[in-house]
Amino acid sequence: MVICYVLIPYMNSAKDSANDTLFIFLHATSMILTLVTLLINIFLIVKWKY
């Protein structure tokens, strides 16, 4: 998730400079990584053995 945190300034500058293609790519990358992290956490919670 650190990668998503690092991407935020680049997303902001891409949006501010009206570079929509780069913004969409960075935003989609951030969303996919967040979704993957969520799915991994759900999997770990479900499969957790004491």
N, C-alpha and C positions, 0 to 999 in steps of 0.2 A: 504493500500500500504506500510505501515511501515513493515509489515511482509516480503514483497519482498525485502525491503532494508536490513533487518536483515539476509535474506537468502544468500545474495551475498557472504559474507566471507566463509560461509559453502560450497557454490557451488565452489568457487575458490579452497578451500583446497581439496575438493573431486576430482576436475579435476587434481590438481597438484599431488595428491597421486594415480592417476589412478584408483580411485574407481568409475567406470563408472555407476554402478547401482545406487549409491547414487546421483551422479551428474544428471543422467537422471530423477530420481524422484524429486529432488529439482528444476531442471529446468522446468519440466512439471508443478509442483506446482506453481512456479512463473508465468509461462505463463497462466495458468488457472485463477489465481487470477487477473492478469492484464486484461485478457479478460472479466472477470466478472465485474471488475471495469469500463471498457469501456462501456459495455452494460448497466450498471446501470446509468452511466452518460448520455448516449444517451437517455435512457428512461426518465430521469429527464428533459432533455432539451425538448424533444418532448411533454411531459405532463405538462410542466410548465405553470401555470396560473398566470396572473398578478393580 
